[in-house]
Amino acid sequence: MSQVPLRTSLQLGIYKIINPLVRFLIKIGLTPNAVTTIGLILNIGVAVIFIMGAERGNRGDLSFVGWAGALVLFAGLFDMLDGQVARIGNMKSTFGALFDSVLDRYSEMIMFLGVCFYLVSHHYFLSSLFAFIALIGSMMVSYTRARAEGLGIECKGGLMQRPERVVLIGLSAMACGISSIFLGGDYKVFVPGIPFHVFETMSIFTIPITVMAVLTNITAVNRLMDSKKALDLKEKSDNDMFSSKKASVLIGFILITGLSAGSAYAFGRPLLQKPETVFPTPKGISNQLFYLQRDPNANTIICQLNIDAEGQVDKDNPVNVFWIRYAEKGQKSELNFIQRKFAYGINSKPLGNGKYELKFVSYGKLPLYLMKDKYNRYRVYTTVAKREIILDRIFVRIEGGTFWVPNVKYVELKGVDAATGEDVAQRIKV
């Protein structure tokens, strides 16, 4: 049986205690947004107490700190109440979640405003600096989570989430105020050899703030790193899916442009495989590299070595692509603009020494290489079943479906093993 984290156990325990109060608030008609607003007002009260302590109290009077700490804890209770009121009262809403997050940020910043004002006014300059750093860390903990969740990544956890921050500030401020009653507000501890005191009553409040300054920023950075890992995994998954979609796009172009080039089937009608369809083997084509065929007709794409009048390969466009319309009169036909730019066109990249990398414009995940074989003839090479082959044919098999959603069974690559001359074929299921 899995163990429940301590934080979750404590939270559930607190819920059991406050649920009667939650039901009472629901009964008297308070909404979650109203409860959140009350929490904001109480935190404004916290800031007011700190500011009054700065203006009216002296450095040794820490009673204001104690009362402010008590109000911090009471205001923090409303941070839990609003969520429970929404859940138990069945009053959840998207705007309510946004309203709660925004007002929580206001509450925390207003509370820190009071803390920093108090520390600066009573010349706790180093402690006031750490209070500012704690404020920055607190905001970044919340912002990192919000930004990550906006990108679809769950980003929770850490040592200094909002409940921990509220409890730490509240308890340390209360302890500071109570301790001043017994120790005195000006109590200090000196260590021989050190010219300044190492501890004073106010340290009961300022040391936890210093700890918070460190831990909040560590939490924010940890959340950032966790989000990076999650985003890297998400992007990898998206790229894999994108590659699959690109393959489907290639097949879709093959089907649609192929149909527009001579199919007798109507839009929206089922594409039924014709048993009598014959897929001929192109013959008598000079400098043919490989060819491409697909259901539902025999029209064939030819990829031919493109040479100039002097018998040299055109370095800018080494492959010429065109149709042989076997389903009509067997005539040769050039690709139209859409077919050339989005479907069957081939991009080439010279690699030196008469070698070129080839990729279909509609699918770049199948690298082909144009280079000379051992007989000094140009061939197209690719990898099939972990073997380097000289590519001869690409075929797309369709069985049923519709014009827009054909039932593609597989894509087949055929050729001969470059080393042994053995026939090789691989079917890629779609």
Buried (B, 14 or more C-beta within 10 A) or exposed (E): EEEEEEEEEEEEEBBEEBBEEBEEBBEEEBBBBEBBBBBBEBBBBBBBBBBBBBEEBEEBBBBBBBBBBBBBBBBBBBBBBBBBBBBBBEBEEEEBEEBBBEBBBBBBBBBBBBBBBBBBBBEBEEBBBBBBBBBBBBBBBBEBBEBBEEEEBEBEEBBBBBBBBBEBBBBBBBBBBBBBEEBEBBBBEEEEEEEEEEEBBBBBBBBBBBBBBBBBBBBBBBBBEBBEEBBEEBEEEEEEEEEEEBBEBBBBBBBBBBBEBBBEBEEEEEBEBEEEEEBEEBEEEEBBBBBBBBBBBBBBBBBBBBBEEEEEBEEEEBBBBBBBBBBBEEEEEEBEEBBBEBBBBBEBEBEEEBBBBBBBBBBEEBEBBBBEEEEEEBBBBBBBEEBBBBBBBBBBBBEEBEBEEBBBBBBBBBBBBBEEEEEBBBEEEB
